[in-house]
Amino acid sequence: MFSKFLSKFALPTFHLNHSSSTLVETVYPAPPLPSRTIRFSMISTDASESEVNSWSPVDEAPTPTEIKEIIPLLSINAEHETHRVAFKTLQQCIDLLRTLPSDEIYTRESKFVPKSTIGKHVRHVYDHFRLLFEKIPHVSDGTDSAYSSVSSEKLNVDWQVDYDNRLRNVQLELSRAVAINRMKEIQQAMINEYVNIPLDTTVRLQATIDSSMQQEPVGLLTTYGRELWFCCHHAIHHYALIRVICTELNIHVPDDFGIAPSTLKSRMKQYSE
């Protein structure tokens, strides 16, 4: 019983090959990245008719793959690890959406969490990731990586984020296919373009901190790493609410869905003692 529990948290086995002609396996899944000349829109909200009307896995955008080309396991650093976690956090939601029986379930209002649907929580999670990247200055240092430490000074100049500028009543909260495709777009852009952005790059955050505020939103200085992790942590908390709705609807969710990493780590430690 104990070994069965621990197996849920087991890490994948990696076989490292140090030959320069062979790619090194990483913690990422693997199907072919598009050319780097392709740019994904981080504010895409329109949905094609095929996305909305009938859903099946074949309607999805290609899964980001060959990520092992971007992040070899031997070169994992803080930037790569944080982006890996962000990728995995979005993947948790994608995997859950694939298991839902219908869009009717996706949009059904909860009795336990009034005015909430799984779709609304998914849209809210997506919006925070979208808004983090929406105003990022599109600069390049001329290398294969669109962003690197060389361009961090330019990024510091005018990277502004406003999480209050969210979208509501969009197709993403009505259609699982649309939601999955939008999240895949973010995954792809993070790994193709943003993975080498230094975590200490300055971000200027605009925030409404009180509903009765008469003045403009408060401006706060923060960092890219802090905000990327905030988007992940924020997502996990909304996953916890999605978990409640799924329980209400008799839908199974993975044991680690909506559970903070620190909590999972604490549980593992308790069971190992």
N, C-alpha and C positions, 0 to 999 in steps of 0.2 A: 504493500500500500504506500509506504514511504517512498520507495524508489519510483513508483508510478507518478507520485506527486511531483518529485524533483524533475522527472523527465520533461515536464511541461516547460521548465525553465532552461532546458539544456540548450547550449549554443551549438550552431552548426559546426561540423568538422571541416577544417580547411586543409588542403594539400598544397603546400607552397612549392613552387618550382622556380629556381633562381636563374634559369636560362633566360637570356635576353630575348630570345625568340618566342617565348611562351608567356602568355599573360598570367598574372598572379591572381588567384581567386580572392574575393573579398567577401564582406558581410552582405553584399547586395545581391539581389536576384539577377538573372540574366536573360533577356531578349533584345536587337540592334538599334543603337542610338541613331537618330537622324543626323544629317550633316549639320555642322555647327553654324552654317549660314541660316538655318531655320530658327526663327524666334517665335516663342509662344506668347500670346497675349495673356498677361496676368489679370486682366480685367474683363475677360470674356464672360458674357452673360447670356448671349443669344444661343438658342438651341436649334439644331436642325430638326426637321419633322421626324426623321428616322430615330433620332435620339429620344424624342418625347413619346411617340405613339406606341412603340413596341420595343421592349427591352430584352436583350439576350447578350451573353458575353461577346458575341461577334460584333455588336454595335459599339463596343468600347474602342477608344483610341488605343494605339499600341502601348503596351506596358514598357516603361523605361528599362532598358537593358544594356548589356555590355558595359555596365557601370564599373566593372572591374578595370576597364581601360582608364577611367577617370581617377579612381581611388584604389591603388594597389594596397593590399593589407600591410605590406612592409613600410608604407609611408603614412599610416594613419596618424593624424595629429588632432589637436583640439577642434580645428575647423571641420575636418572631415568627420570626426566622431559626432559633433553636434548636428551636422547635416544628415548623417546616417540616422540619428535618432528622429529628426524631423521627417525624413523619408518614411521611417518605420511607423511613426505616429499616424501619418496620413494613410499608410497601407492598412493599418488596423481598421480604419473606417471603411476603406474600399472593400476589404474582405467581408466585413459585416454586411454591407449593402448588398453584396452578391448573394447572401444567404436569405435575405428577406423574400417572402413569397410573392409580394406584389407591390406596386406603387400605391395601392389603396392602403396597405399597412403603413407604408412610408409616410403617408399624409394623414393618417388617422389621429385625431386629437386625443390626448391622454386624459384619463379621469384622475390619475394620481398627480400629474404635473399639469395643471390647468393651462389651456391655450398653447400647449406644447405639442409638437409632432417630432418624429425622428428627423424629418426633412428640415424643419426649422433649425434644429440644433446642428445638423450637418452644414446647412448654409451659413450659420453663425461661425462655425469653426473655419470653414473655407474662407470667409470674408476676412478674418484676422490674418491668415497667411497671405491672402491677396493684397491686403492693404499694406502689409509690411514691405512688399516688393513693388507696389504700384508706382511709387515716386522715386525709385532708386535711379540715380543718374546712370545712363547707359554709356559708360566709358570703357575703353579697352587700351591695354598697353601694347597691342600689336602681336601678342603671343597667342598660342593656341587656346589659352584660357581667357575667357571674356573679361574676367575680373581677377586681379591678383594684388599682392601687397604693394606693387608699384603704383597702382591706381588708388590706393586707400586715401591719399590726401585729397584727391578730387572728389571721392565719395563723401569725405567729411564736410565738404562745403555746403551741400544743399540736399542731403537725404532727409526728407521729412515724412513722418508717419502720423496718420490720424485714424485711429481705430473706430471713431464714432461715425465715420462716413460710410456706413454699411448699406447694403442693398437689402430690400425686403420684397416679398411676394414675387420672386423670380422663379424661372423654371427649375433651377437647381434644387429648390426645396419641394418640388412637385415630382421630379423624375429621378430615379436612381441612376439611370444611364447618364444623364447630364451631370449629376454630382460626381460620379466616378470619373468621367472624362475630364472635368475641371480639376479634380484633385491630381489626376495623372499629369496634367499640364504643369501644375506647380512642382510635382516631383521631378519632372523632366527638366524644367528650367533651373531648379535648385542644383541638380547634379551637373547639368551642361554648363551653366553660367556662373552660379553663385558660390560654388563649393569652396573656392579659395579666398573669399572675402575675409579679411582678418576680423576675428570676433570683437576686437576692441575698436572697430570703426565707429565713429560717432554718428548717432542718429538723433534727430530733433523731433521729439514727440509732442503732439498737440493733444490735450486731454480735457474733456469736460468732467470736472471732478465733483461738481455739485449741480443738481438740477435747477437750483434757484440762482445760479450765477448770472450776473448782469453783464459782466465783462466778457471779453474773448476767452476762449479756452486757454488754460495754463500751458506754458511751454516748458518742457523738461528735456534735459540732456541725458541721453542713455547710450547704449551701444548695440550694435547689430547682434552680438552674441546673446545679450540679455533679452532682446526682443524676440529672437528666434526661439529661445528656450521658453519665453513667456507664451508664445503661440502654441508650443507643444503642451505646456502645462495647462494652459487654458482649454485646449482640446480635450485633455484627459478628464478634466472636471465636467465638460459637457458630455463626454462619453459615459460618465457615471449616471447622468440624467437619462441618456439614451438607454442605458442598461435598465433603469427603472421602468421605462416605457416598454422595453422588450419583455421584461418579466411580467408586466401587466398583460401583455398580448401573448404570453406563453411562447416566446421566441428565445431559443437558447443563445447565449453569448459566451465567448471564451472567458475563462477564469480570470485572466489578467486585463480584460477590457474595462477601462474606466478606473483603473487602480494606479496610483502614483508609483513611480519607480522606487522611491524610498520605502514605501509600504511593502512592495513586493520583496525588496531586499531584506527588510526586517522580518518578514514572514519566513523567508528562506533561512535566515540565521536562526530563528526560533526552532524550525523543524530539524536543523542540523545539530542542535545542541542535545 
